[in-house]
Amino acid sequence: MFVEIDAEAFAERTRLELAETVELTERESRIARRARDGRSNAEIGAELSLSAPPVEWHPRKVFTKLRISSRQELRTVLP
């Protein structure tokens, strides 16, 4: 909502507070942090010994939990 009304400072604060309250599973967290750091799905899968489907599925779950829509936003909400 804050983004839609161009209140970016409030949007940023809301993202940070949301990230602090959302519980990610261990696997979601490991995949999300690698995605945040710029690794591709193939690289993440190789590092964690996972096939493509889980690597593709978990970020979508993380995006939903964190109410974000892109890997770029992971840099903002994950420390």
RAGI-V782732 format. One record per pair of residues at least 24 apart in sequence whose C-alpha atoms are under 10 Angstrom apart, sorted by the first residue. I is the first residue (numbers start at 0). J is the second residue. If there is no record, write none. Layout:
# RAGI-V782732
i=I j=J
i=I j=J
This chain:
# RAGI-V782732
i=11 j=75
i=11 j=76
i=12 j=75
i=12 j=76
i=13 j=76
i=14 j=65
i=14 j=66
i=14 j=67
i=14 j=72
i=14 j=73
i=14 j=75
i=14 j=76
i=14 j=77
i=15 j=65
i=15 j=75
i=15 j=76
i=15 j=77
i=15 j=78
i=16 j=65
i=16 j=76
i=17 j=64
i=17 j=65
i=17 j=66
i=17 j=76
i=18 j=64
i=18 j=65
i=18 j=66
i=18 j=73
i=18 j=75
i=18 j=76
i=18 j=77
i=18 j=78
i=19 j=65
i=19 j=76
i=19 j=77
i=19 j=78
i=20 j=65
i=21 j=61
i=21 j=64
i=21 j=65
i=22 j=61
i=22 j=64
i=22 j=65
i=23 j=57
i=23 j=60
i=23 j=61
i=23 j=64
i=23 j=65
i=24 j=57
i=24 j=61
i=26 j=53
i=26 j=54
i=26 j=57
i=27 j=53
i=27 j=54
i=27 j=56
i=27 j=57
i=27 j=58
i=27 j=59
i=27 j=60
i=27 j=61
i=28 j=57
i=28 j=58
i=28 j=61
i=28 j=77
i=29 j=57
i=30 j=54
i=30 j=55
i=30 j=57
i=30 j=58
i=30 j=61
i=31 j=57
i=31 j=58
i=31 j=59
i=31 j=60
i=31 j=61
i=31 j=62
i=31 j=70
i=31 j=73
i=31 j=74
i=31 j=77
i=32 j=58
i=32 j=70
i=32 j=73
i=32 j=74
i=32 j=77
i=32 j=78
i=33 j=73
i=34 j=58
i=34 j=70
i=34 j=71
i=34 j=73
i=34 j=74
i=35 j=69
i=35 j=70
i=35 j=71
i=35 j=72
i=35 j=73
i=35 j=74
i=35 j=75
i=35 j=76
i=35 j=77
i=35 j=78
i=36 j=70
i=36 j=71
i=36 j=73
i=36 j=74
i=37 j=70
i=37 j=71
i=37 j=73
i=37 j=74
